[in-house]
Amino acid sequence: MTGHPSADGPAGDPLDAVAEVIARFGVDKRRLQLALALLTERHQTLDSLVRGCALPRRTVESLLRAADPDLDQNVSGAAIKAARAAAYRDRFGSGRPRRGQVADPYAALLAAHGDLVARMDADIAAAPAARDALDHVAATADTVVRRALWLDSAFDLAGARLLCIGDHDLSSLAACAVIPGLRVTVVDVDERLLEFIDGRAAAYGYDIQCFYADFRYGLPDIVAGSADIVLTDPPYTPEGVELFLGRGAQGIGDRANGRLVLAYGFSPLHPALGLKVQRAVQDLDLVAEAILPAFNRYHGAQAVGSASDLYVLRPTARTFQILDKKLARTAVNIYTHGAQSLEGRSGALDPDTAGAVIAFATGTEQGKPSLLVGERWPAAVGAATLDRASLLASGLPASAVRLPRLEVAVDLADDPGPWLLRVLAAVSADRLAVLVPNGHPDLATQETQRALTALLAPKYALRLRRSTPASRYAIVEATAVEATAARSEPGAAPIARDFLCRAHGKIGNVWREALIRRSARRPDGPLTKNEARALVAEAVSRPAWLEARLIDLPRLAIAALLSEAEASVKAVS
């Protein structure tokens, strides 16, 4: 046998039909025998069979179709009819799969952590809904607790820092519950998730720091080189796995002893896909120290049997030598679903759409912008260009900042949600026009529109043009707020403006310098650097923010920071 066919069995005796399906799997039929054993014991849903046996949905469906005449089906699922169960046990040795199974070394520990499993189950249910476009599939509560128990047994993590490169599974919360003294950093593109984890961590008293990043555009500076061990469950594409592992490797501080722990699974029906991903792992010169099969189970991902393996990877010296080069080629399309899936590639902007965005950026139909941001602008426009990754990672180039008047057009037509705010913070221009999807989260309701407008008000006056220039698009038009008062009287503008205009600056430095400027006219003279630094330390609720950049904070943290900064101004008034 060279593959795992999933066709229906022949008509006739269901036992023979089931035998034919199972025979096609050769030595790899143990999990099908286990599925039959479960069916002879009690009713099973399709989900429970897929997840319990780590079998692809197609394979389970083939088995159920073959056995259909012998199945008793009700609202609880399907089971082999009682009168036929003995025949199935005799024919397929349904007891052997269980006798041959290796005992779960974590079963007793899991049982001892039943309260934690129940709490994690409630947290997973309460967490923000999965986003298909980000390949979100929630792990089971048993899985995230098992991961934490395994981490605790394999490594001495007391006082160490765990870096979660994405954490839709909430593994950060389980790890902190199991491992005393563990410090965790969570970096994710989903700001709803970051807000949820931050809130739960505060309620439970866990040391978890949350930062925003779209890994296609880099890892926050504050996170680079900070971790002892990395955990990630990335999109299951070669591009996604290589990117998440690469950013994880950038996060490792102890290069001699650090590890990357990867959850990844592929369907036994398509081993070539698994090979491509494993080659991507090898391309980063990572050594696989262990692969724990079917360690992780999920609510979904039935194409891969609702299961994945746990890879324990160790970087080599060459890993760190090649990282920058490998990650410089990062693709936007890394997911398996949605507009940014491997199949979701799009071409250049059509001339009419490009022209409309440019017209709003320049204020005239025939204008030529100072800068175009994005890779899809028609070549005929003829203006200077900047790729989106460079803007989000470092901000505008010096050549653009020095221009006497700056008008910028940005293509974010594929923005999954968080890019818009960060582009508005990263670009300080006289006029700015940003093309986004018409259903963009910041434009979806009056509430979200007001929130975006209020947050940016110290820097830009926004006009949100829905269904412009076509029904699938919207244009966010931003005009710089006049800083006349700020020029005539140092520090007159809201302090939020300082942060929003220096989004790539270290927050502690930006805050300190803003307070010094605002103290320039004090009767007893301006604040010294040490005095300003002390005021900042007293005012900030999260000291870790001071070493970060505004652009790396989750949205909720940005709003909280700006509020705290505004309150600190009263101390120098």
C-alpha positions as CSV (number, residue, x, y, z in Angstrom):
1,M,0.0,0.0,0.0
2,T,1.3,3.4,-0.9
3,G,-1.4,5.7,0.4
4,H,-4.5,6.0,2.5
5,P,-7.5,5.8,0.2
6,S,-10.8,7.1,1.7
7,A,-13.3,5.6,-0.7
8,D,-16.4,3.8,0.4
9,G,-16.3,0.0,0.9
10,P,-18.3,-2.3,-1.4
11,A,-21.9,-3.2,-0.9
12,G,-22.8,-6.4,0.9
13,D,-21.9,-7.5,4.5
14,P,-20.9,-4.4,6.4
15,L,-18.2,-6.5,8.2
16,D,-16.6,-7.1,4.8
17,A,-17.0,-3.5,3.8
18,V,-15.3,-2.3,7.0
19,A,-12.6,-4.9,6.6
20,E,-11.8,-3.6,3.1
21,V,-11.6,0.0,4.4
22,I,-9.3,-1.0,7.2
23,A,-7.1,-3.2,5.1
24,R,-6.2,-0.3,2.9
25,F,-4.3,1.2,5.8
26,G,-1.8,-1.7,6.2
27,V,0.3,-1.4,9.3
28,D,-1.2,2.0,10.1
29,K,-4.7,0.6,10.9
30,R,-4.4,0.8,14.7
31,R,-6.4,4.1,14.9
32,L,-9.2,2.7,12.8
33,Q,-9.4,-0.4,15.0
34,L,-9.5,2.0,18.0
35,A,-12.4,3.9,16.3
36,L,-14.3,0.6,16.0
37,A,-13.6,-0.3,19.6
38,L,-15.1,3.0,20.7
39,L,-18.1,2.4,18.5
40,T,-18.7,-1.0,20.1
41,E,-18.7,0.6,23.6
42,R,-21.0,3.6,23.3
43,H,-22.4,6.2,20.9
44,Q,-19.8,8.4,19.4
45,T,-20.1,11.7,17.4
46,L,-18.1,12.3,14.4
47,D,-16.1,14.9,16.3
48,S,-15.4,12.6,19.2
49,L,-14.1,9.8,16.8
50,V,-11.9,12.2,14.9
51,R,-10.4,13.8,18.0
52,G,-10.2,10.6,20.1
53,C,-8.5,8.6,17.4
54,A,-6.5,11.4,15.7
55,L,-8.0,10.3,12.3
56,P,-8.9,12.6,9.4
57,R,-12.5,13.3,9.0
58,R,-12.6,11.8,5.6
59,T,-11.2,8.5,7.0
60,V,-13.8,8.4,9.8
61,E,-16.6,9.1,7.3
62,S,-15.4,6.2,5.1
63,L,-15.4,3.9,8.1
64,L,-18.9,5.0,9.2
65,R,-20.3,4.6,5.6
66,A,-19.0,1.1,5.4
67,A,-20.5,0.2,8.8
68,D,-23.7,2.1,8.3
69,P,-26.1,-0.9,8.1
70,D,-24.8,-2.0,11.5
71,L,-25.0,1.4,13.2
72,D,-27.5,2.5,15.8
73,Q,-27.8,6.2,15.3
74,N,-29.5,8.8,17.5
75,V,-28.9,12.3,18.8
76,S,-25.9,11.0,20.8
77,G,-24.2,9.9,17.6
78,A,-23.6,6.4,16.3
79,A,-22.6,3.0,17.8
80,I,-22.4,-0.6,16.5
81,K,-25.7,-2.3,17.2
82,A,-25.5,-4.4,20.4
83,A,-26.4,-7.6,18.4
84,R,-23.4,-7.0,16.1
85,A,-20.8,-5.7,18.6
86,A,-19.4,-9.1,19.4
87,A,-18.9,-9.9,15.7
88,Y,-16.9,-6.6,15.3
89,R,-14.8,-7.4,18.3
90,D,-14.0,-10.9,17.0
91,R,-13.4,-9.8,13.4
92,F,-11.2,-6.7,14.2
93,G,-9.7,-7.6,17.6
94,S,-11.2,-4.4,19.1
95,G,-9.5,-5.0,22.4
96,R,-6.0,-5.1,20.9
97,P,-5.7,-1.3,20.2
98,R,-6.3,-0.5,23.8
99,R,-3.9,-3.2,25.1
100,G,-1.2,-1.9,22.7
101,Q,-1.6,1.7,23.7
102,V,1.3,3.2,25.7
103,A,0.0,4.5,29.0
104,D,-0.4,8.3,29.1
105,P,2.3,9.5,31.4
106,Y,0.3,12.6,32.2
107,A,-3.1,10.9,33.0
108,A,-2.6,11.0,36.7
109,L,-1.3,14.5,36.7
110,L,-4.2,15.7,34.6
111,A,-6.6,14.0,37.0
112,A,-4.9,15.9,39.9
113,H,-5.4,19.2,38.0
114,G,-9.0,18.7,37.3
115,D,-10.0,22.1,38.7
116,L,-7.5,23.7,36.3
117,V,-8.8,21.8,33.3
118,A,-12.3,22.9,34.2
119,R,-11.2,26.5,34.5
120,M,-9.3,26.4,31.3
121,D,-12.3,24.9,29.6
122,A,-14.4,27.9,30.8
123,D,-11.7,30.4,29.7
124,I,-11.4,28.8,26.2
125,A,-15.2,29.1,25.9
126,A,-15.2,32.7,27.0
127,A,-12.3,33.7,24.8
128,P,-12.8,35.8,21.6
129,A,-14.3,33.8,18.8
130,A,-11.8,32.0,16.5
131,R,-11.0,33.9,13.3
132,D,-10.8,31.5,10.3
133,A,-8.7,34.0,8.4
134,L,-6.0,33.6,11.1
135,D,-6.3,29.8,11.1
136,H,-7.5,29.8,14.6
137,V,-8.5,26.4,16.0
138,A,-8.9,26.1,19.8
139,A,-7.0,23.4,21.6
140,T,-8.9,21.4,24.2
141,A,-8.5,22.3,27.8
142,D,-6.8,18.9,28.4
143,T,-4.3,19.8,25.8
144,V,-3.2,23.2,27.1
145,V,-2.9,21.8,30.7
146,R,-0.9,18.8,29.3
147,R,1.4,21.2,27.5
148,A,2.0,23.1,30.8
149,L,2.6,19.8,32.7
150,W,5.0,18.7,30.0
151,L,6.9,22.0,30.0
152,D,7.2,21.8,33.8
153,S,8.5,18.2,33.6
154,A,11.0,18.7,30.7
155,F,12.5,22.1,31.8
156,D,13.4,24.0,34.9
157,L,11.3,27.1,34.3
158,A,11.1,28.7,37.7
159,G,11.9,32.3,37.1
160,A,12.4,31.7,33.3
161,R,10.6,33.5,30.5
162,L,8.3,31.7,28.2
163,L,7.5,33.4,24.9
164,C,4.2,32.5,23.2
165,I,4.4,33.3,19.5
166,G,0.6,33.5,19.1
167,D,-1.6,32.1,21.9
168,H,-5.1,31.5,20.7
169,D,-5.0,28.3,22.8
170,L,-4.4,30.3,26.0
171,S,-1.4,28.1,26.9
172,S,0.1,31.1,28.7
173,L,-2.6,31.0,31.3
174,A,-2.2,27.2,31.9
175,A,1.6,27.4,32.0
176,C,1.5,30.1,34.7
177,A,-1.0,28.0,36.7
178,V,1.2,25.0,36.7
179,I,4.7,26.5,36.9
180,P,5.5,28.7,39.9
181,G,7.5,31.8,39.2
182,L,7.1,31.5,35.4
183,R,7.2,34.8,33.5
184,V,5.4,34.8,30.1
185,T,5.3,37.1,27.1
186,V,2.5,36.7,24.6
187,V,2.8,38.3,21.2
188,D,-0.2,38.0,18.8
189,V,-1.9,39.8,16.0
190,D,-5.4,39.5,17.5
191,E,-5.9,42.4,19.8
192,R,-9.2,40.9,21.2
193,L,-7.2,37.9,22.3
194,L,-4.4,40.1,23.9
195,E,-7.1,42.0,25.8
196,F,-8.7,38.8,27.0
197,I,-5.4,37.2,28.2
198,D,-4.3,40.5,29.9
199,G,-7.6,40.6,31.8
200,R,-7.4,37.0,32.9
201,A,-3.7,37.3,33.9
202,A,-4.6,40.3,36.1
203,A,-7.5,38.4,37.7
204,Y,-5.3,35.4,38.4
205,G,-2.2,37.3,39.5
206,Y,0.0,35.9,36.7
207,D,3.1,37.6,35.3
208,I,2.1,37.8,31.6
209,Q,3.1,40.7,29.3
210,C,1.1,41.1,26.1
211,F,2.4,42.8,23.0
212,Y,1.0,43.2,19.5
213,A,2.8,42.0,16.4
214,D,2.0,40.8,12.9
215,F,5.0,38.5,12.6
216,R,5.2,39.2,8.8
217,Y,6.4,42.6,9.8
218,G,8.7,41.8,12.6
219,L,9.0,41.0,16.3
220,P,8.8,43.8,18.9
221,D,12.2,45.0,19.9
222,I,11.3,44.6,23.6
223,V,10.7,40.9,22.9
224,A,13.8,40.1,20.9
225,G,16.4,38.1,22.8
226,S,14.2,38.0,26.0
227,A,13.0,34.4,26.2
228,D,14.4,31.1,27.6
229,I,11.8,28.9,25.7
230,V,9.3,29.5,22.9
231,L,5.9,27.9,22.4
232,T,4.0,28.3,19.1
233,D,1.0,26.7,17.3
234,P,1.3,28.4,13.9
235,P,-0.6,28.3,10.6
236,Y,-0.1,24.9,9.2
237,T,1.6,26.0,6.0
238,P,5.4,25.9,5.3
239,E,5.4,29.7,5.1
240,G,3.5,30.1,8.4
241,V,5.6,27.5,10.3
242,E,8.9,29.0,9.1
243,L,7.8,32.5,10.0
244,F,6.5,31.8,13.5
245,L,9.5,29.6,14.3
246,G,11.8,32.3,12.9
247,R,10.3,35.0,15.0
248,G,10.4,32.6,18.0
249,A,14.1,32.1,17.4
250,Q,14.6,35.9,17.3
251,G,13.0,35.9,20.7
252,I,15.4,33.5,22.3
253,G,18.0,35.1,24.7
254,D,19.8,31.9,25.8
255,R,21.0,30.7,22.5
256,A,23.0,27.8,23.9
257,N,20.1,26.3,25.9
258,G,16.9,27.8,24.5
259,R,14.2,25.6,22.8
260,L,11.3,26.1,20.5
261,V,8.3,24.0,21.1
262,L,6.1,23.6,18.0
263,A,2.6,22.2,17.6
264,Y,2.1,21.0,14.0
265,G,0.0,18.3,12.4
266,F,-0.7,17.0,8.9
267,S,-3.1,14.5,7.5
268,P,-1.8,10.9,6.9
269,L,-3.7,11.2,3.6
270,H,-1.2,13.9,2.5
271,P,2.3,13.2,3.9
272,A,3.8,15.4,1.2
273,L,2.4,18.5,2.9
274,G,4.0,17.4,6.2
275,L,7.3,17.0,4.3
276,K,7.2,20.5,3.0
277,V,6.7,21.9,6.5
278,Q,9.5,19.7,8.0
279,R,11.8,21.0,5.3
280,A,10.9,24.6,6.3
281,V,11.9,23.7,9.8
282,Q,15.2,22.3,8.6
283,D,15.8,25.4,6.5
284,L,16.1,27.3,9.8
285,D,18.8,24.8,10.9
286,L,16.7,23.7,13.8
287,V,17.4,20.2,15.3
288,A,14.4,18.1,16.2
289,E,15.2,16.6,19.7
290,A,11.8,14.9,20.0
291,I,8.4,14.6,18.3
292,L,5.5,13.6,20.5
293,P,2.8,12.2,18.2
294,A,-0.8,13.3,18.5
295,F,0.0,15.2,21.7
296,N,-2.4,18.1,21.0
297,R,-6.1,17.8,20.4
298,Y,-8.4,20.5,19.0
299,H,-12.0,21.6,18.7
300,G,-11.9,21.4,14.9
301,A,-9.1,20.9,12.4
302,Q,-10.7,17.7,11.4
303,A,-8.7,17.5,8.2
304,V,-5.7,16.6,10.3
305,G,-7.6,14.4,12.8
306,S,-8.2,17.3,15.2
307,A,-4.7,16.5,16.4
308,S,-1.1,17.6,16.1
309,D,2.3,16.5,17.2
310,L,4.5,18.4,19.6
311,Y,8.0,19.1,18.2
312,V,10.9,20.0,20.5
313,L,13.4,22.0,18.4
314,R,16.8,23.2,19.3
315,P,18.5,26.1,17.4
316,T,22.0,25.7,16.2
317,A,24.6,28.4,15.8
318,R,23.8,28.7,12.1
319,T,20.1,29.3,13.0
320,F,20.9,32.7,14.2
321,Q,23.3,33.4,11.4
322,I,20.6,32.9,8.7
323,L,17.5,34.2,10.5
324,D,17.5,37.8,9.1
325,K,18.0,36.5,5.6
326,K,15.3,33.9,5.9
327,L,12.8,36.3,7.4
328,A,13.5,39.1,4.9
329,R,11.6,37.0,2.3
330,T,8.4,36.7,4.4
331,A,5.2,36.4,2.3
332,V,1.9,38.1,3.2
333,N,0.0,35.0,2.3
334,I,0.8,32.4,5.0
335,Y,-2.6,31.1,6.1
336,T,-4.8,28.2,4.8
337,H,-8.1,30.3,4.8
338,G,-9.2,33.7,3.7
339,A,-7.8,36.6,1.7
340,Q,-4.2,36.0,3.0
341,S,-4.2,32.3,2.4
342,L,-1.7,30.7,0.0
343,E,-4.4,30.8,-2.7
344,G,-5.5,34.4,-1.9
345,R,-2.8,36.3,-3.8
346,S,-4.0,39.4,-5.5
347,G,-2.6,41.6,-8.3
348,A,-2.0,45.3,-8.6
349,L,-4.6,47.9,-7.7
350,D,-6.7,48.9,-10.6
351,P,-5.9,52.4,-11.9
352,D,-9.3,53.8,-10.8
353,T,-8.9,52.6,-7.2
354,A,-5.4,53.8,-7.1
355,G,-6.3,57.2,-8.5
356,A,-9.1,57.7,-6.0
357,V,-6.8,57.0,-3.0
358,I,-4.2,59.4,-4.4
359,A,-6.7,62.1,-5.0
360,F,-7.8,62.0,-1.3
361,A,-4.1,61.9,-0.2
362,T,-3.3,65.0,-2.3
363,G,-6.6,66.9,-2.2
364,T,-6.7,67.1,-6.0
365,E,-7.6,64.9,-8.9
366,Q,-4.3,65.4,-10.6
367,G,-2.0,65.4,-7.6
368,K,1.1,63.3,-7.1
369,P,1.7,62.1,-3.6
370,S,5.0,62.4,-1.8
371,L,5.0,58.7,-1.0
372,L,3.1,55.5,-1.8
373,V,3.1,52.7,0.8
374,G,2.4,49.2,-0.4
375,E,3.5,46.8,-3.1
376,R,0.4,47.0,-5.4
377,W,0.5,50.5,-6.8
378,P,0.4,50.8,-10.6
379,A,3.9,51.7,-12.0
380,A,2.4,54.5,-14.0
381,V,1.9,56.6,-10.8
382,G,5.6,57.4,-10.7
383,A,5.8,58.4,-7.1
384,A,8.3,57.2,-4.5
385,T,7.3,54.0,-2.8
386,L,7.8,52.2,0.5
387,D,6.9,48.7,1.4
388,R,4.5,48.1,4.2
389,A,6.9,46.0,6.2
390,S,9.5,48.8,6.3
391,L,6.9,51.4,7.4
392,L,5.5,49.2,10.2
393,A,9.0,48.1,11.4
394,S,10.8,51.4,11.3
395,G,8.5,54.3,10.2
396,L,9.0,56.7,7.4
397,P,12.4,57.1,5.8
398,A,14.4,60.2,6.6
399,S,14.0,61.4,3.0
400,A,10.2,61.6,3.4
401,V,10.3,63.2,6.9
402,R,12.5,66.1,5.6
403,L,10.0,67.1,3.0
404,P,8.4,70.5,3.6
405,R,4.9,69.0,2.9
406,L,4.2,65.3,3.1
407,E,1.2,63.6,1.4
408,V,1.0,59.8,1.6
409,A,-1.2,57.2,0.1
410,V,-1.3,53.7,1.7
411,D,-2.7,50.5,0.4
412,L,-4.2,48.4,3.2
413,A,-6.9,46.7,1.1
414,D,-6.1,43.4,2.8
415,D,-5.9,44.7,6.4
416,P,-7.2,42.0,8.7
417,G,-7.9,44.8,11.3
418,P,-4.9,46.0,13.3
419,W,-2.8,47.6,10.6
420,L,-4.9,50.8,10.1
421,L,-4.3,52.2,13.6
422,R,-0.6,51.4,13.4
423,V,-0.2,53.1,10.0
424,L,-2.0,56.2,11.3
425,A,0.5,56.2,14.2
426,A,3.6,55.4,12.1
427,V,2.9,58.1,9.4
428,S,3.1,61.8,10.4
429,A,2.0,63.6,7.3
430,D,0.1,66.7,6.3
431,R,-2.4,64.5,4.4
432,L,-2.8,60.8,4.5
433,A,-5.2,58.5,2.7
434,V,-5.5,54.8,3.5
435,L,-7.4,52.2,1.4
436,V,-9.0,49.5,3.6
437,P,-11.7,46.9,3.2
438,N,-15.2,48.3,3.5
439,G,-15.9,45.9,6.3
440,H,-12.9,46.9,8.3
441,P,-13.4,46.5,12.1
442,D,-12.6,50.1,12.8
443,L,-15.3,51.2,10.4
444,A,-17.9,48.5,11.0
445,T,-20.0,50.4,13.6
446,Q,-20.5,54.0,14.8
447,E,-18.9,52.9,18.1
448,T,-15.7,51.6,16.5
449,Q,-15.6,54.7,14.2
450,R,-15.9,57.0,17.2
451,A,-13.2,55.1,19.1
452,L,-10.7,55.3,16.3
453,T,-11.5,59.0,15.7
454,A,-11.1,59.9,19.4
455,L,-7.8,57.9,19.8
456,L,-6.2,59.7,16.8
457,A,-7.7,63.2,17.5
458,P,-4.6,64.7,18.9
459,K,-2.8,63.9,15.6
460,Y,-5.3,63.7,12.8
461,A,-8.8,64.7,11.9
462,L,-10.3,61.7,10.2
463,R,-13.0,61.3,7.6
464,L,-14.1,57.7,7.1
465,R,-15.4,57.2,3.6
466,R,-17.3,53.9,3.3
467,S,-17.9,52.2,0.0
468,T,-15.3,54.5,-1.6
469,P,-14.2,54.2,-4.4
470,A,-16.2,51.0,-4.8
471,S,-18.4,48.9,-2.6
472,R,-15.6,46.6,-1.5
473,Y,-13.4,49.4,-0.3
474,A,-13.3,52.3,2.1
475,I,-10.9,55.2,2.3
476,V,-9.7,56.7,5.6
477,E,-8.7,60.3,5.0
478,A,-6.5,61.9,7.6
479,T,-5.6,65.6,7.8
480,A,-2.9,66.7,10.3
481,V,-4.3,68.6,13.3
482,E,-2.7,72.1,13.3
483,A,-0.1,72.3,16.0
484,T,0.0,76.1,16.0
485,A,-0.5,76.3,19.8
486,A,2.2,73.7,20.3
487,R,4.7,75.8,18.2
488,S,3.9,79.0,20.0
489,E,3.8,77.5,23.5
490,P,5.9,74.4,24.2
491,G,3.8,71.6,25.5
492,A,0.4,73.1,24.8
493,A,-0.7,70.2,22.6
494,P,-2.1,67.1,24.4
495,I,0.8,64.8,25.4
496,A,-0.9,62.0,23.4
497,R,0.3,63.9,20.3
498,D,3.9,63.3,21.3
499,F,3.3,59.5,21.5
500,L,1.2,59.3,18.3
501,C,3.9,61.3,16.3
502,R,6.7,59.1,17.6
503,A,5.2,55.7,17.5
504,H,8.5,54.0,16.9
505,G,10.3,55.7,19.8
506,K,10.9,54.0,23.2
507,I,7.9,55.0,25.3
508,G,9.9,55.9,28.4
509,N,12.0,58.3,26.3
510,V,9.1,59.9,24.5
511,W,7.2,60.4,27.8
512,R,10.2,61.8,29.7
513,E,11.0,64.4,26.9
514,A,7.4,65.4,26.6
515,L,7.2,66.2,30.3
516,I,10.4,68.2,30.1
517,R,9.0,70.3,27.3
518,R,5.8,70.9,29.2
519,S,7.7,72.1,32.2
520,A,9.7,74.7,30.3
521,R,7.8,77.7,31.8
522,R,7.7,76.5,35.4
523,P,8.8,79.3,37.8
524,D,11.5,77.0,39.2
525,G,12.7,75.9,35.8
526,P,12.1,72.8,33.6
527,L,12.3,69.3,35.0
528,T,15.7,67.6,34.9
529,K,15.8,64.2,33.1
530,N,16.0,62.4,36.4
531,E,13.0,64.3,37.7
532,A,11.0,63.6,34.6
533,R,12.0,60.0,34.7
534,A,10.8,59.7,38.3
535,L,7.4,61.2,37.4
536,V,7.0,58.7,34.6
537,A,7.9,55.8,36.8
538,E,5.3,56.9,39.3
539,A,2.6,57.4,36.7
540,V,2.9,54.3,34.6
541,S,0.9,51.3,35.6
542,R,2.9,48.8,33.6
543,P,6.7,49.5,33.8
544,A,7.3,47.1,30.9
545,W,5.6,49.6,28.6
546,L,8.4,52.1,29.1
547,E,10.9,49.9,27.2
548,A,8.4,49.2,24.4
549,R,7.3,51.3,21.4
550,L,3.8,52.6,21.1
551,I,3.3,50.6,17.9
552,D,3.9,47.3,19.8
553,L,1.3,47.8,22.4
554,P,-2.2,46.3,22.1
555,R,-4.9,48.9,21.4
556,L,-6.3,48.8,24.9
557,A,-2.9,49.4,26.3
558,I,-2.3,52.4,24.0
559,A,-5.5,54.0,25.3
560,A,-4.5,53.3,28.9
561,L,-1.0,54.6,28.4
562,L,-2.2,57.9,26.8
563,S,-4.6,58.4,29.7
564,E,-1.8,57.9,32.2
565,A,0.5,60.2,30.3
566,E,-2.1,63.0,30.3
567,A,-2.6,62.6,34.0
568,S,1.1,62.9,34.6
569,V,1.1,66.4,32.9
570,K,-0.8,67.8,35.9
571,A,2.3,67.1,38.1
572,V,4.3,69.7,36.1
573,S,1.5,72.2,35.6
